[in-house]
Amino acid sequence: MAKKKNAPVPTVVTATSPAEAYEAAYFARKCGLTPEEALRLMREAHDSTSAKRSGEKRKG
C-alpha cells in the first residue's frame, strides 16, 4: 500500500507593511527559512511580548 502524502498546511496571508516584509526577508535569508516562516515567527514573538507587557503594572 502506498503512503499518504502529507497535505500542505494552509497559510493565512495578512497585510504586511513594506518594512515588515523587508525585515522578514532578511531574517529568512540569515536563518535559512522561507519568508513566510520568518514572518510567522516574528509575529508570534511580537504577540508574546505584548501579552507579557499588558499584564505588567506601571510604576508611578
Residue pairs with C-beta under 8 A, 6 or more apart in sequence:
11 36
11 40
16 24
16 39
20 39
20 42
21 35
21 39
23 42
24 35
24 38
24 39
24 42
25 35
25 38
27 33
27 38
27 41
27 42
28 34
28 35
28 37
28 38
31 38
33 41
